[in-house]
Amino acid sequence: MTAAPGDVWLPFPAEELEALPGSFRYRRWDGEESFPADPADCVFYVTPYMKSRAVTLRPFAHMPALRVVQTLTAGIDDILGGLGDLPPGVRLCNARGVHEASTAELALTLTLASLRGIPGMVRGQDREEWRGGFYDALADRSVLIVGYGSIGAAVEDRLVPFECGPVTRVARSARTAPHGPVHALADLPRLLPDADVVILCTPLTEDTRGLAGAGFLGRMKDGALLVNVARGPVVDTKSLLTELESGRLRAALDVTDPEPLPPGHPLWHAPNVLITPHVGGSSSAFEPRAKRLVARQLTRFAAGEPVENTVLVTD
């Protein structure tokens, strides 16, 4: 790829990034109503972070010179609907390497907090209640990771010190990873009944939308814990509510469907569920890692080298 002169749109000030190429004009845009310059001059667009799909996609139809779209998210499902507005040959890149540590940390936090009964203890503290007793440990528990990309692998790295039982890995297709074999999605029906903890890390695709539906959840063992740090629609909310309300399963969710979860939704008060507001990647680790990725990508782009993390190229 040969870099074309033009504008680069960034959601943060250019002076906060180190060693940026001097061949571009840098424009700051973080989703404000007015554009910082003519979108027709933009050749490299770093999308705003944690903004709505409508905001992120709004400039697309006005960017005929665009060559690269760099998201600051691991998933790209919010971008796919706008690709038809882009010219051919645009490279869509995700933020692989930015969110793994934070999301894996939260996956472990949700798992440990749920197993050890921390939500109930916090409520007990508010009421000055001493809630002693025995609680589940992660030690010796079998874990199934569904979605074994970079985030799934980071989750397993952090499981190791906790002396859990066997870890089983599942991805779209079977392969071998440094920690061991990875099973295909088709193997889930026979793997689910053996897992004490199921952690969802998979991207949202047509194959994974509603993956954790009635059949999936019904195969999980009694008392098992479902942890979702993927995307809300990977889980069928109605089916999950049925299992939670029966008391058969537990859940810890960083993402929900719908999202944000509206007031009055039954999931808020379902038994045995812990909910965090989609904060897997929103930590102090995000900004420095995102800025390093963007600076590296722009350096490669300016030098005519292939950018990293290319997920697809528009037709």
Secondary structure, DSSP 8 states (H G I E B T S, - for coil): ----SEEEEESS-GGGSSS--TTEEEEE-SS-SS-SS-GGGEEEEE--SS--HHHHHTTGGG-TT--EEE-SSS--HHHHTTGGGS-TT-EEE--TTTSHHHHHHHHHHHHHHHHTTHHHHHHHHHTT----S----STT--EEEE--SHHHHHHHHHHGGGT-S-EEEEESS-EEETTEEEEEGGGHHHHGGG-SEEEE-----TTTTT-BSHHHHHHS-TT-EEEE-S-GGGB-HHHHHHHHHHTS-EEEESS-SSSS--TT-GGGG-TTEEE--S-SS-STTHHHHHHHHHHHHHHHHHTT---SSEEEE--
